[in-house]
């Protein structure tokens, strides 16, 4: 999942070198934290949060075969 989020984020931003994705695993939960440069935050969130929702939807679809919940946090 980390690679998927990283690939999507790097395609959206102006500074792909500043994209950082980390995974935190818990009890049946996988939390993916996405960090981008402050100037690229709007590109990742999108107008009205549409791009952020789309990223979360793609990750949810990709993780549908896992037995754990996946959350994407944009920091």
PyMOL Python script that loads the backbone (N, CA, C, O; Angstrom):
from pymol import cmd

cmd.read_pdbstr("""\
ATOM      1  N   UNK A   1       0.808  -1.192   0.000  1.00  0.00           N
ATOM      2  CA  UNK A   1       0.000   0.000   0.000  1.00  0.00           C
ATOM      3  C   UNK A   1       0.857   1.264   0.000  1.00  0.00           C
ATOM      4  O   UNK A   1       0.510   2.267  -0.625  1.00  0.00           O
ATOM      5  N   UNK A   2       1.968   1.198   0.704  1.00  0.00           N
ATOM      6  CA  UNK A   2       2.838   2.367   0.794  1.00  0.00           C
ATOM      7  C   UNK A   2       3.297   2.805  -0.592  1.00  0.00           C
ATOM      8  O   UNK A   2       3.312   3.997  -0.901  1.00  0.00           O
ATOM      9  N   UNK A   3       3.668   1.842  -1.419  1.00  0.00           N
ATOM     10  CA  UNK A   3       4.161   2.158  -2.760  1.00  0.00           C
ATOM     11  C   UNK A   3       3.062   2.774  -3.620  1.00  0.00           C
ATOM     12  O   UNK A   3       3.327   3.671  -4.420  1.00  0.00           O
ATOM     13  N   UNK A   4       1.841   2.300  -3.459  1.00  0.00           N
ATOM     14  CA  UNK A   4       0.713   2.826  -4.221  1.00  0.00           C
ATOM     15  C   UNK A   4       0.468   4.294  -3.887  1.00  0.00           C
ATOM     16  O   UNK A   4       0.339   5.125  -4.786  1.00  0.00           O
ATOM     17  N   UNK A   5       0.403   4.609  -2.608  1.00  0.00           N
ATOM     18  CA  UNK A   5       0.170   5.992  -2.180  1.00  0.00           C
ATOM     19  C   UNK A   5       1.330   6.879  -2.605  1.00  0.00           C
ATOM     20  O   UNK A   5       1.118   8.012  -3.037  1.00  0.00           O
ATOM     21  N   UNK A   6       2.539   6.380  -2.488  1.00  0.00           N
ATOM     22  CA  UNK A   6       3.720   7.157  -2.865  1.00  0.00           C
ATOM     23  C   UNK A   6       3.725   7.463  -4.365  1.00  0.00           C
ATOM     24  O   UNK A   6       4.056   8.579  -4.764  1.00  0.00           O
ATOM     25  N   UNK A   7       3.366   6.495  -5.186  1.00  0.00           N
ATOM     26  CA  UNK A   7       3.328   6.696  -6.636  1.00  0.00           C
ATOM     27  C   UNK A   7       2.272   7.725  -7.019  1.00  0.00           C
ATOM     28  O   UNK A   7       2.525   8.597  -7.851  1.00  0.00           O
ATOM     29  N   UNK A   8       1.105   7.629  -6.421  1.00  0.00           N
ATOM     30  CA  UNK A   8       0.034   8.588  -6.720  1.00  0.00           C
ATOM     31  C   UNK A   8       0.446   9.988  -6.293  1.00  0.00           C
ATOM     32  O   UNK A   8       0.281  10.943  -7.052  1.00  0.00           O
ATOM     33  N   UNK A   9       0.980  10.115  -5.081  1.00  0.00           N
ATOM     34  CA  UNK A   9       1.352  11.432  -4.564  1.00  0.00           C
ATOM     35  C   UNK A   9       2.468  12.074  -5.381  1.00  0.00           C
ATOM     36  O   UNK A   9       2.421  13.272  -5.660  1.00  0.00           O
ATOM     37  N   UNK A  10       3.463  11.293  -5.764  1.00  0.00           N
ATOM     38  CA  UNK A  10       4.572  11.849  -6.544  1.00  0.00           C
ATOM     39  C   UNK A  10       4.118  12.322  -7.916  1.00  0.00           C
ATOM     40  O   UNK A  10       4.713  13.241  -8.478  1.00  0.00           O
ATOM     41  N   UNK A  11       3.075  11.710  -8.463  1.00  0.00           N
ATOM     42  CA  UNK A  11       2.555  12.131  -9.755  1.00  0.00           C
ATOM     43  C   UNK A  11       1.783  13.450  -9.644  1.00  0.00           C
ATOM     44  O   UNK A  11       1.633  14.156 -10.641  1.00  0.00           O
ATOM     45  N   UNK A  12       1.298  13.789  -8.463  1.00  0.00           N
ATOM     46  CA  UNK A  12       0.474  14.979  -8.279  1.00  0.00           C
ATOM     47  C   UNK A  12       1.255  16.237  -7.924  1.00  0.00           C
ATOM     48  O   UNK A  12       0.844  17.339  -8.287  1.00  0.00           O
ATOM     49  N   UNK A  13       2.365  16.094  -7.226  1.00  0.00           N
ATOM     50  CA  UNK A  13       3.045  17.242  -6.628  1.00  0.00           C
ATOM     51  C   UNK A  13       4.141  17.821  -7.528  1.00  0.00           C
ATOM     52  O   UNK A  13       4.578  17.191  -8.490  1.00  0.00           O
ATOM     53  N   UNK A  14       4.572  19.045  -7.182  1.00  0.00           N
ATOM     54  CA  UNK A  14       5.679  19.692  -7.886  1.00  0.00           C
ATOM     55  C   UNK A  14       7.033  19.253  -7.331  1.00  0.00           C
ATOM     56  O   UNK A  14       8.036  19.274  -8.044  1.00  0.00           O
ATOM     57  N   UNK A  15       7.060  18.858  -6.063  1.00  0.00           N
ATOM     58  CA  UNK A  15       8.298  18.446  -5.399  1.00  0.00           C
ATOM     59  C   UNK A  15       8.211  16.978  -4.992  1.00  0.00           C
ATOM     60  O   UNK A  15       7.979  16.684  -3.819  1.00  0.00           O
ATOM     61  N   UNK A  16       8.392  16.050  -5.932  1.00  0.00           N
ATOM     62  CA  UNK A  16       8.245  14.631  -5.588  1.00  0.00           C
ATOM     63  C   UNK A  16       9.306  14.113  -4.615  1.00  0.00           C
ATOM     64  O   UNK A  16       9.108  13.078  -3.978  1.00  0.00           O
ATOM     65  N   UNK A  17      10.424  14.819  -4.498  1.00  0.00           N
ATOM     66  CA  UNK A  17      11.467  14.378  -3.569  1.00  0.00           C
ATOM     67  C   UNK A  17      11.049  14.567  -2.113  1.00  0.00           C
ATOM     68  O   UNK A  17      11.620  13.937  -1.224  1.00  0.00           O
ATOM     69  N   UNK A  18      10.061  15.426  -1.859  1.00  0.00           N
ATOM     70  CA  UNK A  18       9.629  15.714  -0.492  1.00  0.00           C
ATOM     71  C   UNK A  18       8.433  14.877  -0.056  1.00  0.00           C
ATOM     72  O   UNK A  18       7.885  15.099   1.024  1.00  0.00           O
ATOM     73  N   UNK A  19       8.028  13.930  -0.871  1.00  0.00           N
ATOM     74  CA  UNK A  19       6.919  13.041  -0.517  1.00  0.00           C
ATOM     75  C   UNK A  19       7.443  11.950   0.407  1.00  0.00           C
ATOM     76  O   UNK A  19       8.412  11.263   0.081  1.00  0.00           O
ATOM     77  N   UNK A  20       6.794  11.793   1.571  1.00  0.00           N
ATOM     78  CA  UNK A  20       7.167  10.763   2.534  1.00  0.00           C
ATOM     79  C   UNK A  20       5.917   9.997   2.923  1.00  0.00           C
ATOM     80  O   UNK A  20       4.905  10.588   3.301  1.00  0.00           O
ATOM     81  N   UNK A  21       5.995   8.689   2.829  1.00  0.00           N
ATOM     82  CA  UNK A  21       4.871   7.824   3.177  1.00  0.00           C
ATOM     83  C   UNK A  21       5.351   6.816   4.208  1.00  0.00           C
ATOM     84  O   UNK A  21       6.354   6.133   4.003  1.00  0.00           O
ATOM     85  N   UNK A  22       4.626   6.729   5.319  1.00  0.00           N
ATOM     86  CA  UNK A  22       4.954   5.765   6.359  1.00  0.00           C
ATOM     87  C   UNK A  22       3.716   4.928   6.671  1.00  0.00           C
ATOM     88  O   UNK A  22       2.584   5.375   6.494  1.00  0.00           O
ATOM     89  N   UNK A  23       3.953   3.719   7.134  1.00  0.00           N
ATOM     90  CA  UNK A  23       2.871   2.812   7.517  1.00  0.00           C
ATOM     91  C   UNK A  23       2.979   2.494   9.002  1.00  0.00           C
ATOM     92  O   UNK A  23       4.065   2.245   9.524  1.00  0.00           O
ATOM     93  N   UNK A  24       1.839   2.507   9.663  1.00  0.00           N
ATOM     94  CA  UNK A  24       1.757   2.119  11.072  1.00  0.00           C
ATOM     95  C   UNK A  24       0.702   1.032  11.170  1.00  0.00           C
ATOM     96  O   UNK A  24      -0.463   1.249  10.840  1.00  0.00           O
ATOM     97  N   UNK A  25       1.125  -0.147  11.630  1.00  0.00           N
ATOM     98  CA  UNK A  25       0.202  -1.275  11.736  1.00  0.00           C
ATOM     99  C   UNK A  25      -0.221  -1.463  13.181  1.00  0.00           C
ATOM    100  O   UNK A  25       0.575  -1.338  14.112  1.00  0.00           O
ATOM    101  N   UNK A  26      -1.519  -1.770  13.338  1.00  0.00           N
ATOM    102  CA  UNK A  26      -2.063  -2.036  14.660  1.00  0.00           C
ATOM    103  C   UNK A  26      -2.921  -3.286  14.620  1.00  0.00           C
ATOM    104  O   UNK A  26      -2.715  -4.157  13.775  1.00  0.00           O
ATOM    105  N   UNK A  27      -3.864  -3.377  15.511  1.00  0.00           N
ATOM    106  CA  UNK A  27      -4.752  -4.532  15.595  1.00  0.00           C
ATOM    107  C   UNK A  27      -5.765  -4.507  14.456  1.00  0.00           C
ATOM    108  O   UNK A  27      -6.840  -3.924  14.596  1.00  0.00           O
ATOM    109  N   UNK A  28      -5.437  -5.124  13.353  1.00  0.00           N
ATOM    110  CA  UNK A  28      -6.339  -5.168  12.214  1.00  0.00           C
ATOM    111  C   UNK A  28      -6.480  -3.853  11.490  1.00  0.00           C
ATOM    112  O   UNK A  28      -7.392  -3.686  10.680  1.00  0.00           O
ATOM    113  N   UNK A  29      -5.590  -2.910  11.767  1.00  0.00           N
ATOM    114  CA  UNK A  29      -5.660  -1.581  11.163  1.00  0.00           C
ATOM    115  C   UNK A  29      -4.301  -1.232  10.563  1.00  0.00           C
ATOM    116  O   UNK A  29      -3.259  -1.463  11.176  1.00  0.00           O
ATOM    117  N   UNK A  30      -4.330  -0.678   9.367  1.00  0.00           N
ATOM    118  CA  UNK A  30      -3.124  -0.160   8.732  1.00  0.00           C
ATOM    119  C   UNK A  30      -3.346   1.321   8.487  1.00  0.00           C
ATOM    120  O   UNK A  30      -4.276   1.709   7.781  1.00  0.00           O
ATOM    121  N   UNK A  31      -2.490   2.145   9.071  1.00  0.00           N
ATOM    122  CA  UNK A  31      -2.587   3.588   8.901  1.00  0.00           C
ATOM    123  C   UNK A  31      -1.437   4.046   8.009  1.00  0.00           C
ATOM    124  O   UNK A  31      -0.270   3.806   8.318  1.00  0.00           O
ATOM    125  N   UNK A  32      -1.769   4.697   6.917  1.00  0.00           N
ATOM    126  CA  UNK A  32      -0.771   5.206   5.986  1.00  0.00           C
ATOM    127  C   UNK A  32      -0.726   6.721   6.143  1.00  0.00           C
ATOM    128  O   UNK A  32      -1.737   7.403   5.972  1.00  0.00           O
ATOM    129  N   UNK A  33       0.457   7.243   6.470  1.00  0.00           N
ATOM    130  CA  UNK A  33       0.625   8.679   6.665  1.00  0.00           C
ATOM    131  C   UNK A  33       1.377   9.253   5.479  1.00  0.00           C
ATOM    132  O   UNK A  33       2.465   8.789   5.139  1.00  0.00           O
ATOM    133  N   UNK A  34       0.798  10.252   4.858  1.00  0.00           N
ATOM    134  CA  UNK A  34       1.376  10.900   3.689  1.00  0.00           C
ATOM    135  C   UNK A  34       1.786  12.311   4.051  1.00  0.00           C
ATOM    136  O   UNK A  34       0.972  13.096   4.536  1.00  0.00           O
ATOM    137  N   UNK A  35       3.061  12.639   3.813  1.00  0.00           N
ATOM    138  CA  UNK A  35       3.578  13.981   4.068  1.00  0.00           C
ATOM    139  C   UNK A  35       4.117  14.542   2.761  1.00  0.00           C
ATOM    140  O   UNK A  35       4.860  13.874   2.043  1.00  0.00           O
ATOM    141  N   UNK A  36       3.728  15.787   2.460  1.00  0.00           N
ATOM    142  CA  UNK A  36       4.209  16.472   1.263  1.00  0.00           C
ATOM    143  C   UNK A  36       4.676  17.863   1.662  1.00  0.00           C
ATOM    144  O   UNK A  36       4.455  18.304   2.790  1.00  0.00           O
ATOM    145  N   UNK A  37       5.322  18.550   0.728  1.00  0.00           N
ATOM    146  CA  UNK A  37       5.771  19.916   0.975  1.00  0.00           C
ATOM    147  C   UNK A  37       4.548  20.802   1.197  1.00  0.00           C
ATOM    148  O   UNK A  37       3.490  20.543   0.624  1.00  0.00           O
ATOM    149  N   UNK A  38       4.678  21.841   2.019  1.00  0.00           N
ATOM    150  CA  UNK A  38       3.535  22.719   2.284  1.00  0.00           C
ATOM    151  C   UNK A  38       2.912  23.315   1.018  1.00  0.00           C
ATOM    152  O   UNK A  38       1.695  23.489   0.954  1.00  0.00           O
ATOM    153  N   UNK A  39       3.717  23.624   0.031  1.00  0.00           N
ATOM    154  CA  UNK A  39       3.193  24.182  -1.209  1.00  0.00           C
ATOM    155  C   UNK A  39       2.418  23.180  -2.055  1.00  0.00           C
ATOM    156  O   UNK A  39       1.651  23.572  -2.935  1.00  0.00           O
ATOM    157  N   UNK A  40       2.611  21.898  -1.798  1.00  0.00           N
ATOM    158  CA  UNK A  40       1.935  20.852  -2.561  1.00  0.00           C
ATOM    159  C   UNK A  40       0.695  20.311  -1.851  1.00  0.00           C
ATOM    160  O   UNK A  40       0.007  19.441  -2.385  1.00  0.00           O
ATOM    161  N   UNK A  41       0.408  20.814  -0.667  1.00  0.00           N
ATOM    162  CA  UNK A  41      -0.717  20.296   0.102  1.00  0.00           C
ATOM    163  C   UNK A  41      -2.040  20.457  -0.652  1.00  0.00           C
ATOM    164  O   UNK A  41      -2.875  19.553  -0.635  1.00  0.00           O
ATOM    165  N   UNK A  42      -2.230  21.580  -1.301  1.00  0.00           N
ATOM    166  CA  UNK A  42      -3.463  21.810  -2.048  1.00  0.00           C
ATOM    167  C   UNK A  42      -3.618  20.869  -3.226  1.00  0.00           C
ATOM    168  O   UNK A  42      -4.735  20.487  -3.573  1.00  0.00           O
ATOM    169  N   UNK A  43      -2.525  20.498  -3.835  1.00  0.00           N
ATOM    170  CA  UNK A  43      -2.575  19.572  -4.967  1.00  0.00           C
ATOM    171  C   UNK A  43      -2.987  18.173  -4.521  1.00  0.00           C
ATOM    172  O   UNK A  43      -3.667  17.464  -5.263  1.00  0.00           O
ATOM    173  N   UNK A  44      -2.588  17.774  -3.338  1.00  0.00           N
ATOM    174  CA  UNK A  44      -2.899  16.436  -2.845  1.00  0.00           C
ATOM    175  C   UNK A  44      -4.329  16.383  -2.284  1.00  0.00           C
ATOM    176  O   UNK A  44      -5.007  15.363  -2.410  1.00  0.00           O
ATOM    177  N   UNK A  45      -4.776  17.461  -1.677  1.00  0.00           N
ATOM    178  CA  UNK A  45      -6.125  17.478  -1.109  1.00  0.00           C
ATOM    179  C   UNK A  45      -7.164  17.768  -2.184  1.00  0.00           C
ATOM    180  O   UNK A  45      -8.209  17.118  -2.233  1.00  0.00           O
ATOM    181  N   UNK A  46      -6.881  18.739  -3.043  1.00  0.00           N
ATOM    182  CA  UNK A  46      -7.815  19.066  -4.114  1.00  0.00           C
ATOM    183  C   UNK A  46      -8.943  19.965  -3.643  1.00  0.00           C
ATOM    184  O   UNK A  46      -9.134  20.165  -2.443  1.00  0.00           O
ATOM    185  N   UNK A  47      -9.675  20.497  -4.584  1.00  0.00           N
ATOM    186  CA  UNK A  47     -10.778  21.391  -4.270  1.00  0.00           C
ATOM    187  C   UNK A  47     -11.904  20.590  -3.620  1.00  0.00           C
ATOM    188  O   UNK A  47     -12.438  19.647  -4.203  1.00  0.00           O
ATOM    189  N   UNK A  48     -12.242  20.985  -2.419  1.00  0.00           N
ATOM    190  CA  UNK A  48     -13.280  20.274  -1.691  1.00  0.00           C
ATOM    191  C   UNK A  48     -12.861  18.904  -1.210  1.00  0.00           C
ATOM    192  O   UNK A  48     -13.709  18.122  -0.780  1.00  0.00           O
ATOM    193  N   UNK A  49     -11.582  18.589  -1.269  1.00  0.00           N
ATOM    194  CA  UNK A  49     -11.079  17.293  -0.815  1.00  0.00           C
ATOM    195  C   UNK A  49     -11.305  16.164  -1.803  1.00  0.00           C
ATOM    196  O   UNK A  49     -11.226  14.991  -1.438  1.00  0.00           O
ATOM    197  N   UNK A  50     -11.583  16.509  -3.050  1.00  0.00           N
ATOM    198  CA  UNK A  50     -11.897  15.477  -4.045  1.00  0.00           C
ATOM    199  C   UNK A  50     -10.723  14.549  -4.329  1.00  0.00           C
ATOM    200  O   UNK A  50     -10.914  13.340  -4.457  1.00  0.00           O
ATOM    201  N   UNK A  51      -9.525  15.087  -4.427  1.00  0.00           N
ATOM    202  CA  UNK A  51      -8.365  14.233  -4.724  1.00  0.00           C
ATOM    203  C   UNK A  51      -8.038  13.349  -3.527  1.00  0.00           C
ATOM    204  O   UNK A  51      -7.702  12.176  -3.694  1.00  0.00           O
ATOM    205  N   UNK A  52      -8.133  13.906  -2.316  1.00  0.00           N
ATOM    206  CA  UNK A  52      -7.884  13.112  -1.114  1.00  0.00           C
ATOM    207  C   UNK A  52      -8.888  11.962  -1.017  1.00  0.00           C
ATOM    208  O   UNK A  52      -8.516  10.844  -0.659  1.00  0.00           O
ATOM    209  N   UNK A  53     -10.143  12.226  -1.329  1.00  0.00           N
ATOM    210  CA  UNK A  53     -11.162  11.171  -1.315  1.00  0.00           C
ATOM    211  C   UNK A  53     -10.861  10.114  -2.378  1.00  0.00           C
ATOM    212  O   UNK A  53     -11.066   8.923  -2.146  1.00  0.00           O
ATOM    213  N   UNK A  54     -10.381  10.545  -3.530  1.00  0.00           N
ATOM    214  CA  UNK A  54     -10.056   9.599  -4.600  1.00  0.00           C
ATOM    215  C   UNK A  54      -8.882   8.712  -4.203  1.00  0.00           C
ATOM    216  O   UNK A  54      -8.897   7.511  -4.474  1.00  0.00           O
ATOM    217  N   UNK A  55      -7.862   9.293  -3.562  1.00  0.00           N
ATOM    218  CA  UNK A  55      -6.722   8.504  -3.095  1.00  0.00           C
ATOM    219  C   UNK A  55      -7.194   7.462  -2.097  1.00  0.00           C
ATOM    220  O   UNK A  55      -6.797   6.299  -2.167  1.00  0.00           O
ATOM    221  N   UNK A  56      -8.046   7.886  -1.165  1.00  0.00           N
ATOM    222  CA  UNK A  56      -8.565   6.947  -0.166  1.00  0.00           C
ATOM    223  C   UNK A  56      -9.401   5.842  -0.813  1.00  0.00           C
ATOM    224  O   UNK A  56      -9.343   4.691  -0.382  1.00  0.00           O
ATOM    225  N   UNK A  57     -10.174   6.183  -1.837  1.00  0.00           N
ATOM    226  CA  UNK A  57     -10.999   5.187  -2.520  1.00  0.00           C
ATOM    227  C   UNK A  57     -10.138   4.155  -3.243  1.00  0.00           C
ATOM    228  O   UNK A  57     -10.446   2.964  -3.219  1.00  0.00           O
ATOM    229  N   UNK A  58      -9.059   4.608  -3.888  1.00  0.00           N
ATOM    230  CA  UNK A  58      -8.157   3.684  -4.583  1.00  0.00           C
ATOM    231  C   UNK A  58      -7.474   2.753  -3.587  1.00  0.00           C
ATOM    232  O   UNK A  58      -7.354   1.553  -3.838  1.00  0.00           O
ATOM    233  N   UNK A  59      -7.033   3.292  -2.478  1.00  0.00           N
ATOM    234  CA  UNK A  59      -6.379   2.468  -1.457  1.00  0.00           C
ATOM    235  C   UNK A  59      -7.370   1.471  -0.867  1.00  0.00           C
ATOM    236  O   UNK A  59      -7.023   0.314  -0.631  1.00  0.00           O
ATOM    237  N   UNK A  60      -8.593   1.912  -0.629  1.00  0.00           N
ATOM    238  CA  UNK A  60      -9.610   1.002  -0.097  1.00  0.00           C
ATOM    239  C   UNK A  60      -9.898  -0.135  -1.075  1.00  0.00           C
ATOM    240  O   UNK A  60     -10.038  -1.288  -0.668  1.00  0.00           O
ATOM    241  N   UNK A  61      -9.985   0.193  -2.361  1.00  0.00           N
ATOM    242  CA  UNK A  61     -10.233  -0.840  -3.372  1.00  0.00           C
ATOM    243  C   UNK A  61      -9.051  -1.809  -3.462  1.00  0.00           C
ATOM    244  O   UNK A  61      -9.248  -3.013  -3.622  1.00  0.00           O
ATOM    245  N   UNK A  62      -7.842  -1.293  -3.362  1.00  0.00           N
ATOM    246  CA  UNK A  62      -6.657  -2.146  -3.455  1.00  0.00           C
ATOM    247  C   UNK A  62      -6.511  -3.044  -2.235  1.00  0.00           C
ATOM    248  O   UNK A  62      -5.906  -4.113  -2.321  1.00  0.00           O
ATOM    249  N   UNK A  63      -7.055  -2.621  -1.109  1.00  0.00           N
ATOM    250  CA  UNK A  63      -6.909  -3.407   0.117  1.00  0.00           C
ATOM    251  C   UNK A  63      -8.153  -4.229   0.425  1.00  0.00           C
ATOM    252  O   UNK A  63      -8.283  -4.750   1.533  1.00  0.00           O
ATOM    253  N   UNK A  64      -9.052  -4.355  -0.512  1.00  0.00           N
ATOM    254  CA  UNK A  64     -10.317  -5.039  -0.246  1.00  0.00           C
ATOM    255  C   UNK A  64     -10.131  -6.522   0.076  1.00  0.00           C
ATOM    256  O   UNK A  64     -10.985  -7.115   0.736  1.00  0.00           O
ATOM    257  N   UNK A  65      -9.053  -7.122  -0.366  1.00  0.00           N
ATOM    258  CA  UNK A  65      -8.822  -8.537  -0.082  1.00  0.00           C
ATOM    259  C   UNK A  65      -8.180  -8.771   1.283  1.00  0.00           C
ATOM    260  O   UNK A  65      -8.172  -9.897   1.781  1.00  0.00           O
ATOM    261  N   UNK A  66      -7.640  -7.710   1.892  1.00  0.00           N
ATOM    262  CA  UNK A  66      -7.059  -7.841   3.228  1.00  0.00           C
ATOM    263  C   UNK A  66      -8.176  -7.859   4.271  1.00  0.00           C
ATOM    264  O   UNK A  66      -9.277  -7.365   4.031  1.00  0.00           O
ATOM    265  N   UNK A  67      -7.871  -8.434   5.421  1.00  0.00           N
ATOM    266  CA  UNK A  67      -8.845  -8.467   6.507  1.00  0.00           C
ATOM    267  C   UNK A  67      -8.610  -7.347   7.508  1.00  0.00           C
ATOM    268  O   UNK A  67      -8.899  -7.502   8.695  1.00  0.00           O
ATOM    269  N   UNK A  68      -8.091  -6.232   7.042  1.00  0.00           N
ATOM    270  CA  UNK A  68      -7.829  -5.114   7.947  1.00  0.00           C
ATOM    271  C   UNK A  68      -8.322  -3.817   7.327  1.00  0.00           C
ATOM    272  O   UNK A  68      -8.464  -3.696   6.111  1.00  0.00           O
ATOM    273  N   UNK A  69      -8.574  -2.862   8.194  1.00  0.00           N
ATOM    274  CA  UNK A  69      -9.006  -1.547   7.732  1.00  0.00           C
ATOM    275  C   UNK A  69      -7.768  -0.716   7.398  1.00  0.00           C
ATOM    276  O   UNK A  69      -6.741  -0.809   8.070  1.00  0.00           O
ATOM    277  N   UNK A  70      -7.884   0.088   6.360  1.00  0.00           N
ATOM    278  CA  UNK A  70      -6.777   0.925   5.925  1.00  0.00           C
ATOM    279  C   UNK A  70      -7.222   2.374   5.971  1.00  0.00           C
ATOM    280  O   UNK A  70      -8.258   2.727   5.408  1.00  0.00           O
ATOM    281  N   UNK A  71      -6.450   3.211   6.635  1.00  0.00           N
ATOM    282  CA  UNK A  71      -6.720   4.639   6.716  1.00  0.00           C
ATOM    283  C   UNK A  71      -5.574   5.395   6.079  1.00  0.00           C
ATOM    284  O   UNK A  71      -4.415   5.013   6.240  1.00  0.00           O
ATOM    285  N   UNK A  72      -5.880   6.471   5.354  1.00  0.00           N
ATOM    286  CA  UNK A  72      -4.864   7.332   4.770  1.00  0.00           C
ATOM    287  C   UNK A  72      -4.974   8.695   5.421  1.00  0.00           C
ATOM    288  O   UNK A  72      -6.010   9.352   5.321  1.00  0.00           O
ATOM    289  N   UNK A  73      -3.908   9.126   6.088  1.00  0.00           N
ATOM    290  CA  UNK A  73      -3.856  10.446   6.715  1.00  0.00           C
ATOM    291  C   UNK A  73      -2.898  11.323   5.931  1.00  0.00           C
ATOM    292  O   UNK A  73      -1.758  10.938   5.670  1.00  0.00           O
ATOM    293  N   UNK A  74      -3.369  12.504   5.559  1.00  0.00           N
ATOM    294  CA  UNK A  74      -2.526  13.459   4.845  1.00  0.00           C
ATOM    295  C   UNK A  74      -2.099  14.506   5.864  1.00  0.00           C
ATOM    296  O   UNK A  74      -2.925  15.226   6.424  1.00  0.00           O
ATOM    297  N   UNK A  75      -0.803  14.573   6.092  1.00  0.00           N
ATOM    298  CA  UNK A  75      -0.273  15.486   7.125  1.00  0.00           C
ATOM    299  C   UNK A  75       0.463  16.632   6.486  1.00  0.00           C
ATOM    300  O   UNK A  75       0.979  17.502   7.187  1.00  0.00           O
TER     301      UNK A  75
END
""", "prot")
cmd.dss("prot")
cmd.show_as("cartoon", "prot")
cmd.util.cbc("prot")
cmd.orient("prot")
